Amino acid sequence: MITLKRILVATDFSDASKAALVYGRELAHTFGARLDVLHVVPNLAKYYAAESYTATFPEIEEGMEEAAQREIDRLLTDEDRHRGARAILRTLESAAAGITQHARDANVDLIVMGTHGRGGVAHLLMGSVAERVVRTAPCPVLTVRHPEHEFVSSDTLTAETKSDV
């Protein structure tokens, strides 16, 4: 029997991440699991500081963190919060490392995340956070593309049919 007590949805605020949140939210509700929604803010020092110039960009990083916190807070509904869901923000050099580290620290049973499905040169240059998480995660990872395959229950179909009449 599969038991899910902690579900982590990683978000970059893209459409694919929003689709993943729908899956994560529904799985948390179905299994009675706690939902964590995580966004990792990139550490600018990694990207812009050379060995001889190690200054960070505190104002920019602080602004990015504040904007990300507002955005992640908007993702959670009142019902999510009532069920114990948490919006979590981390600042690290790597999104994949932040996701897998949180999964380890919080003893997460399932990670749900969107994937952009980039190929070719874009994949070569940017890599794939989802791919790295799948390779290094301490638990199963469900990746969701947008537009995703819809799992529609017969109750939902009945409600939609009645509203169309």
C-alpha positions in Angstrom: 0.0 0.0 0.0 1.3 3.5 -0.9 1.3 5.9 2.0 1.9 9.6 1.3 2.3 11.8 4.4 4.4 14.7 3.0 4.1 16.0 -0.6 6.4 18.6 -2.0 5.5 20.7 -5.0 8.4 22.6 -6.4 7.5 25.8 -8.3 9.1 28.3 -10.6 5.7 30.0 -11.1 5.5 28.7 -14.7 2.4 27.1 -16.3 4.0 23.7 -15.9 4.5 24.4 -12.1 0.9 25.5 -11.7 -0.2 22.3 -13.4 2.0 20.4 -11.0 0.4 22.2 -8.0 -3.0 21.0 -9.1 -1.7 17.4 -9.0 0.1 17.9 -5.7 -2.9 19.5 -4.1 -5.2 16.7 -5.2 -2.8 14.0 -4.1 -2.4 15.7 -0.7 -6.1 15.9 -0.3 -6.7 12.3 -1.4 -4.0 10.8 0.9 -4.5 13.3 3.7 -0.9 14.4 3.3 0.8 17.6 4.2 1.6 19.9 1.3 4.7 21.9 1.0 5.1 24.4 -1.9 8.7 25.3 -2.5 10.4 28.0 -4.6 14.2 28.2 -4.7 15.5 31.7 -5.4 18.9 31.7 -7.2 21.9 32.9 -5.3 23.2 35.7 -7.5 26.7 35.5 -6.1 27.1 32.2 -7.9 26.2 33.7 -11.3 27.7 37.1 -11.2 30.7 37.0 -8.8 34.1 36.2 -10.1 36.9 34.9 -7.9 38.4 38.3 -7.6 35.0 40.0 -7.1 33.0 38.3 -4.5 30.5 41.0 -3.7 26.9 39.8 -3.5 23.9 41.8 -4.6 21.9 42.0 -1.4 19.3 44.6 -2.6 18.6 42.6 -5.8 18.5 39.3 -3.9 16.2 40.8 -1.2 13.9 42.1 -3.9 13.8 38.7 -5.6 13.1 37.0 -2.4 10.3 39.4 -1.5 8.6 39.1 -4.9 9.0 35.3 -4.8 7.5 35.2 -1.3 4.4 37.2 -2.4 4.0 34.9 -5.5 4.3 31.7 -3.5 1.9 32.9 -0.9 -0.6 33.6 -3.6 -0.4 30.0 -4.8 -1.8 28.6 -1.5 -5.5 28.8 -1.0 -7.3 29.3 2.3 -8.2 25.6 2.2 -4.6 24.7 1.6 -3.6 26.6 4.7 -6.4 25.1 6.7 -5.0 21.7 5.9 -1.5 22.7 7.0 0.1 23.5 3.7 3.2 25.6 3.8 4.8 28.1 1.4 8.6 27.7 1.6 11.3 29.9 0.1 14.9 29.0 0.0 17.9 30.8 -1.5 20.5 28.5 -2.9 22.8 28.3 -5.9 20.9 25.4 -7.5 17.1 24.9 -7.7 17.6 21.1 -8.0 19.8 21.0 -4.9 17.3 23.1 -2.9 14.4 20.8 -3.9 16.2 17.6 -3.0 17.7 19.1 0.2 14.2 20.1 1.4 12.8 16.7 0.5 15.5 15.1 2.6 15.2 17.6 5.5 11.4 17.3 5.6 11.2 13.6 5.0 9.0 14.1 1.9 7.3 11.1 0.4 6.7 12.5 -3.1 8.0 15.5 -5.1 5.7 16.9 -7.8 7.1 19.4 -10.2 6.5 20.8 -13.6 8.8 20.2 -16.6 9.2 22.5 -19.6 10.2 19.7 -21.9 13.0 21.6 -23.5 15.1 19.9 -26.0 18.2 20.4 -28.1 20.3 23.5 -27.5 18.0 24.9 -24.8 18.4 21.7 -22.8 22.1 21.7 -23.4 22.5 25.3 -22.2 20.0 25.4 -19.4 19.9 21.8 -18.4 16.8 20.4 -16.7 16.1 21.0 -13.1 13.5 18.2 -13.2 16.0 15.8 -14.7 18.5 16.5 -11.9 15.9 16.2 -9.2 14.8 12.8 -10.6 18.4 11.6 -10.5 19.1 12.8 -7.0 15.8 12.8 -5.1 15.4 10.7 -2.0 11.9 9.8 -3.0 9.7 9.3 -6.1 9.3 12.3 -8.4 6.1 13.0 -10.5 6.8 15.4 -13.4 4.0 17.2 -15.0 4.0 19.0 -18.4 1.7 21.8 -19.4 -0.6 21.2 -21.0 -0.9 18.0 -19.0 -3.0 14.8 -19.3 -6.2 15.5 -17.6 -7.4 13.0 -15.0 -11.1 13.6 -15.0 -13.4 11.8 -12.6 -17.0 10.8 -13.6 -18.3 13.2 -10.9 -16.5 16.1 -12.6 -17.9 15.1 -16.0 -21.4 14.9 -14.6 -21.1 18.3 -13.0 -19.8 19.9 -16.2 -22.6 18.3 -18.3 -25.2 19.6 -15.9 -23.8 23.1 -16.0 -23.8 23.1 -19.8 -27.5 22.4 -20.0 
